[in-house]
Amino acid sequence: MRKPYVILIGSASGIGKSTIASELAKELGIKHLIETDFIREIVRGVIGPEYAPALHKSSFDAYVTLKDRKRYDGNTDGLIGAGFEEHASFVIPAIEKVIKRAVDDYDDIVIEGVHLVPGLIDIDKFKEDASIHFFVLTANEEIHKERFVKRAMKIKRGGKHLEYFKENRVINDYLVERALDNGIPVINNEKIDSTLKRMLTLIREICKIMLFKHSVDQLEEETDIILEKYGGRIVDVSYFLPGFGEPLTRKVNVYDPVEAKRFITLLKQNPKRKKDLEGLYNLSDNVHSHKICAPNEDSLKKMIKELEAVGFIFQKDEKNQAG
C-alpha cells in the first residue's frame, strides 16, 4: 500500500494557490482540502489578542504589533517578514496536528495557505509515514498584482486590502527565499495547466532512464520538449567517460523552464563555461543518460516518442555500430 498523500501548497495572497490546490485535489482524487486561514481562525479562538497580537492581524500587516520595530529602521522588507513569521508561527503547530491526524487515519490531504512557511513547519517527522510534498507558488509582479486585485474584489475585500499589495509582494519574496534555502520546489504559477503538470511530475514519480545523444547547442531544444511542452523534469545527467568504470553522475532536478532558459543564457554569455561543458560532452561522444519524469504515463510516452523523432535518443543500432 502506498503512503497517504500530504500535499502542502504555500504562497502569498493572490498568487493562485487556492485554484491550484482545488485542481490538484481533483486530479488526485483527494477529498480533504483545507485552507490554513480556517485553521488560523480556530487558533484565534484559543489564543486571545492580548497574548498573540500578531495572530489577530492579517499576515501582511502583523508587523505593526511587533514590539521591536525600531530594530528594523530602514529595513521595511525585514520588518514585514518578521511580522509575517510571527503571525504564521502561531498557526503552524495546529497545521502539524491536522497533518498528524490525516496520517494517523491514512487519509490523503491537501493543505494550502500563506502560513505554510518552509523551515518553520517540520515535514521531516511525517516522511516515514506519508508521501509528503511541499510546494511554494510564485508569479512575476505583474501577474501577481492582477490576480491580487481580482481576488480582493471577488471576496469583497477592496479598499484597504488593496493597499497592501506591496506587503504581499514582500511575503512572496520571503517565501521563495525560504523555499530555496530549505530545498522546497518553487513553481512559477503562470498557467494553471503548466503548474499542475510540474507539480504532478514531482508527486507521481513517473520516470524512465534514457540514453541521449546530442550536442551542447541542442540542450535548449531538449529542455523545451521535456520541460515546456510536456511539463516534465530532468532528474540527473550521467556521462560515460572512457577509462572510468562508473559513469559521472550529477543530480540536477530541473523542472522549471525559466530556470532552464536562464542556464542556457548563462552558457551563451560565458564561452569558457560552455567550452568546458562541450569538452565533457566530447569525451563521451555526446552520449549521456537522463532520468526523465512526466506528470502521467501518456505524457512520458509522447515525450520519449518526440525525443526519438528529433534524434535525441541514442538508438541501440548506434550503440552496436560504435562497439
C-alpha positions in Angstrom: 0.0 0.0 0.0 1.2 3.5 -0.8 1.6 6.1 1.9 -1.1 8.7 2.2 -0.5 11.9 0.3 0.1 15.1 2.3 0.4 18.0 -0.1 1.3 21.5 1.2 0.9 24.5 -1.1 2.1 27.8 0.2 2.2 31.3 -1.4 1.4 34.9 -0.7 -2.1 36.1 -1.2 -3.2 36.4 -4.9 -0.7 34.0 -6.4 -3.4 31.5 -7.2 -2.8 28.7 -4.7 -6.5 28.1 -3.9 -7.2 27.4 -7.6 -4.2 25.1 -8.0 -5.0 23.3 -4.7 -8.5 22.6 -5.8 -7.5 21.4 -9.3 -4.7 19.2 -7.8 -7.0 17.6 -5.3 -9.5 16.9 -8.1 -6.8 15.3 -10.3 -5.5 13.1 -7.5 -9.0 12.2 -6.1 -8.2 13.8 -2.7 -11.4 14.7 -0.8 -9.7 16.6 2.1 -8.7 20.1 1.1 -8.1 22.6 3.9 -7.1 26.3 3.9 -4.8 27.5 6.7 -7.0 30.5 7.1 -9.6 28.2 8.7 -7.0 26.7 11.0 -5.9 30.2 12.0 -9.4 31.1 13.0 -9.6 28.1 15.3 -6.3 29.1 16.9 -7.5 32.7 17.3 -10.4 31.3 19.3 -8.0 29.6 21.7 -5.3 32.3 22.0 -6.5 35.9 22.6 -5.1 39.1 21.1 -3.5 40.1 24.4 -1.2 37.0 24.2 -0.7 36.9 20.5 -1.4 40.3 18.9 0.3 39.3 15.6 -2.0 36.3 15.2 -5.0 38.6 15.3 -3.7 40.8 12.5 -3.5 39.7 8.8 -0.3 38.1 7.6 0.6 41.2 5.6 0.2 43.8 8.5 1.2 41.7 11.5 4.4 43.7 11.7 2.5 46.6 13.3 2.2 44.6 16.5 6.0 43.9 16.9 7.5 45.5 19.9 11.0 45.8 18.5 10.1 47.6 15.3 12.8 50.1 15.8 15.3 47.3 15.2 14.1 47.3 11.5 14.6 51.1 10.9 15.4 51.4 7.2 14.6 47.7 6.5 10.9 47.7 5.7 11.1 44.3 4.0 12.7 42.8 7.0 10.0 44.3 9.3 7.2 42.9 7.1 8.9 39.5 7.0 9.4 39.4 10.8 5.8 40.3 11.4 4.6 37.6 8.9 6.8 35.0 10.5 5.5 35.9 14.0 1.9 35.6 12.7 2.5 32.2 10.9 4.4 30.7 13.9 1.1 30.6 16.0 -0.7 28.7 13.2 2.0 26.1 12.3 1.6 23.8 15.4 -2.1 23.4 14.6 -1.3 22.7 11.0 1.1 19.9 12.1 -1.7 18.5 14.3 -4.0 18.3 11.2 -1.3 16.6 9.2 -0.7 14.1 12.0 -4.4 13.3 12.2 -4.6 12.7 8.4 -1.6 10.5 8.5 -2.9 8.5 11.5 -6.2 8.0 9.7 -4.4 7.1 6.5 -6.2 10.0 4.7 -4.9 11.9 1.7 -4.9 15.7 2.3 -4.1 18.9 0.6 -3.4 22.0 2.7 -3.0 25.4 1.2 -2.3 28.8 2.7 0.2 31.6 3.3 1.0 30.1 6.7 3.0 27.2 5.2 6.5 28.6 5.7 9.4 26.4 4.7 11.8 25.8 7.6 9.1 26.6 10.2 6.9 23.6 9.5 8.6 20.3 10.3 7.8 18.0 7.4 10.6 15.6 8.1 8.7 14.0 11.0 6.0 12.9 8.6 8.1 11.5 5.8 8.3 8.0 7.2 4.5 7.6 7.3 3.3 9.9 4.4 4.1 10.8 0.9 4.6 14.4 1.7 5.1 17.1 -0.9 5.6 20.8 -0.2 5.4 23.5 -2.9 5.7 27.3 -2.9 4.0 29.0 -5.7 5.1 32.3 -7.1 4.5 34.6 -10.1 6.1 37.7 -11.6 5.0 41.0 -10.1 2.7 42.0 -12.9 0.7 38.7 -12.9 0.6 38.8 -9.1 -0.8 42.3 -8.9 -3.5 41.5 -11.5 -4.6 38.4 -9.6 -4.4 40.1 -6.2 -6.8 42.8 -7.4 -9.2 40.3 -8.9 -9.2 38.2 -5.7 -9.7 41.2 -3.5 -12.7 42.3 -5.5 -14.1 38.8 -5.8 -14.1 38.2 -2.0 -15.3 41.8 -1.4 -12.0 42.9 0.2 -11.4 46.0 -1.8 -10.4 49.4 -0.3 -7.9 48.9 2.5 -7.0 45.3 1.5 -5.9 46.5 -2.0 -3.4 48.9 -0.4 -1.3 46.0 0.9 -0.1 44.6 -2.4 3.4 45.8 -1.6 3.4 43.9 1.7 2.1 40.8 0.0 4.8 41.0 -2.6 7.4 41.1 0.2 5.8 38.0 1.6 6.0 36.3 -1.8 9.8 37.0 -2.0 10.2 35.9 1.6 8.5 32.5 1.0 10.5 32.0 -2.2 13.8 32.6 -0.4 12.8 30.3 2.5 11.8 27.6 0.0 15.1 27.8 -1.9 17.0 27.7 1.4 15.1 24.6 2.5 15.1 22.7 -0.8 11.3 23.2 -1.3 10.3 23.3 -5.0 9.3 26.8 -6.2 6.7 26.7 -9.0 6.1 29.7 -11.3 2.3 29.8 -11.5 1.9 31.4 -14.9 -0.7 29.0 -16.3 -2.9 26.5 -14.3 -2.2 23.6 -16.7 1.5 24.0 -16.7 1.7 24.5 -12.9 -0.3 21.3 -12.3 1.9 19.3 -14.7 5.0 20.4 -12.9 3.6 19.5 -9.5 2.3 16.1 -10.7 5.7 15.4 -12.2 7.2 15.8 -8.7 4.4 14.0 -6.9 3.9 10.9 -9.1 7.5 10.0 -9.9 6.6 8.5 -13.3 10.1 8.3 -14.6 12.4 6.5 -17.0 16.2 6.4 -17.6 17.0 7.1 -21.2 20.3 7.3 -23.2 20.6 10.6 -25.1 23.0 11.8 -27.8 23.1 15.5 -28.7 25.4 18.4 -28.6 25.5 21.3 -26.0 23.9 23.6 -28.6 20.9 21.3 -28.7 20.3 21.5 -24.9 17.7 24.2 -25.4 15.6 22.1 -27.7 15.9 19.1 -25.4 14.7 21.1 -22.3 11.9 22.8 -24.3 10.5 19.4 -25.2 10.8 17.9 -21.7 10.0 20.8 -19.5 8.0 23.3 -21.6 5.9 21.0 -23.8 5.2 18.0 -21.5 5.7 19.6 -18.1 8.3 17.0 -17.2 11.6 17.2 -15.4 15.2 16.1 -15.7 16.4 14.4 -12.5 20.0 13.8 -13.3 22.7 13.5 -16.0 25.3 10.7 -16.3 28.3 10.9 -18.6 30.1 7.8 -19.8 33.8 8.7 -19.8 36.5 6.4 -21.3 38.7 4.8 -18.6 36.0 5.1 -15.9 34.2 2.0 -14.7 31.2 4.1 -13.4 29.5 7.0 -15.1 30.0 10.5 -13.8 26.6 11.4 -12.5 25.2 14.8 -11.4 21.9 15.5 -9.7 20.1 18.4 -11.5 16.4 18.1 -10.8 15.3 20.7 -13.4 11.6 21.2 -13.7 11.2 24.9 -14.3 11.6 26.1 -18.0 12.5 29.6 -16.7 15.5 28.2 -14.8 16.5 26.0 -17.8 16.4 29.1 -20.1 18.5 31.0 -17.6 21.1 28.3 -17.6 21.2 28.2 -21.4 21.6 32.0 -21.4 24.5 31.8 -19.0 26.2 29.3 -21.2 25.8 31.6 -24.2 27.2 34.5 -22.2 30.1 32.6 -20.8 32.2 31.0 -23.6 34.6 29.3 -21.1 31.8 27.6 -19.2 30.3 26.4 -22.5 33.6 25.1 -23.8 34.2 23.2 -20.5 30.8 21.5 -20.9 31.5 20.8 -24.6 34.7 19.1 -23.5 32.8 16.8 -21.2 30.3 16.0 -24.0 33.1 15.3 -26.4 34.8 12.9 -24.1 31.6 10.8 -24.0 30.9 11.3 -27.8 27.9 13.4 -26.8 26.3 10.3 -25.2 24.8 10.7 -21.7 21.8 9.5 -19.8 19.0 11.3 -18.1 16.3 10.1 -15.7 13.3 12.0 -17.1 9.9 12.2 -15.4 6.4 13.3 -16.6 3.0 14.1 -14.9 1.5 10.9 -16.3 2.3 7.7 -18.3 0.8 9.1 -21.5 2.9 12.3 -21.4 6.0 10.2 -20.7 5.4 8.0 -23.8 4.7 11.1 -26.0 7.7 12.9 -24.7 10.0 9.9 -25.4 8.5 9.5 -28.9 9.1 13.2 -29.8 12.7 13.0 -28.4 13.2 9.9 -30.6 11.7 11.7 -33.6 14.2 14.7 -33.4 17.1 12.2 -32.9 18.0 12.9 -29.3 17.6 9.3 -28.1 20.7 7.2 -28.5 19.5 4.2 -30.6 20.6 0.6 -30.0 21.9 0.2 -33.5 24.1 3.3 -33.0 25.5 1.6 -29.8 26.2 -1.6 -31.7 28.0 0.3 -34.5 30.0 2.2 -32.0 31.1 -1.1 -30.4 
